[in-house]
Amino acid sequence: MQATPRTADQLRKLTSAILQAGGSAAAEADLVADHLVQANLAGHDSHGVGMVPSYIRQLKAGLVIPNTRAKVVKDDGAVLMFDGGRGYGRCVAGEAMEAAIARCRQTGVVAVTLANAAHIGRVGAYGEMASAAGLVSLHFVNVTDHRALVAPFRGTDARFVTNPVCIAIPGTDRQPPLLLDMATSAIAMGKVRVAKNEGHLVPEGILIDENGKPTRDPNVMYREPSGALQTFGGHKGYALAVVTELLAGALSGGPTIQPGNVRKGGTINNMFAVALDPARLAGVDWLRREIDGFVDYLKGSPPADPSAPVLVPGDPERRARQERGRSGIEVDATTWEEILQAAEAVGISREKATALAS
Ligand code: NAD
């Protein structure tokens, strides 16, 4: 289907207007809108403005509560616990990370948890907050309140969600920050949505159908009984997803997805994160020396395909930002229609919505 490129500013303006019409204060709407657009710019359309319809559906169902601040549950030195109260994830997770970063300046290391946040989006955004402050951070996130989407290794049906992991390391004078930020499923669920909306098949090894058989058809995730995503890297991705579920869902006091916990149908993220100050370990100079030396060494490997050089985590997103900053963000026709319907659901006519994004 036809995709229309839009600028980041157009998408920000429209998204912010929809969220404000849904009850968010302007600052909240702008923050969430920018977060979604930044995901598009980074090349992760799965976590971009295509999430707006889901956010508005959940808002209408009372599963997302606008203008909610993160509530401190525990403040105990190097341990901070927050409850997100179903607030927009970017806002409450941002507050939890800001508090962790400030505390880390005193304690050198902080373990922070956030329970019960509405979808926090691209987890890399929180890693980037830590790197910008010169800190290393590790983030483990689970997803609850939601139907299961990912099958356990050797299983045939979905039992958990896409449990992302992020590890961020600050950059040097030469090397931008390194950012590992990935779902533990073979691809993020939003990428299945994008494939469905664009009418594409997904690559092999990503999905199974309702009978547990491999398939490339993204529609298996949108019917009942449903298919399931598989974890990345077979048993290893599965093992990482299991511990991520427990770190994020059990340590935070937010639940894991086990059936003893209520599912209302929202997208709740719980996060366990650690921020640490490299100055308190082997030191910043040593870290920088080793980053530069190691990254140079990696990138010196002759590429198997000369048009695809060796990269490090964070490079693809930086490249996408440059490219999409120039050429715009393509929004496929199905996603665009869903966004217009979300606008209408909060009282913005499609003509006005289209004008906001023009
Ligand atoms: P992905 O597979 O595109 O990329 C994952 C990581 O691999 C990135 O850190 C990237 O820099 C790195 N990478 C890619 N190509 C590389 C290369 N050639 N060399 C070195 N490193 C390379 O990401 P994904 O798994 O589809 O996840 C997409 C986004 O979805 C992430 O931002 C994640 O936080 C988000 N997500 C969020 C939730 C949630 O519930 N909030 C759930 C799942 C995923």
Residues whose N, C-alpha, C, O or C-beta is under 5 A from the ligand:
A	BS01	NAD	H44 H47 I120 G121 R122 V123 G124 V143 T162 N163 P164 L179 L180 D181 M182 A183 S185 I187 A188 N269 L311 V312 P313 G314 D315 P316
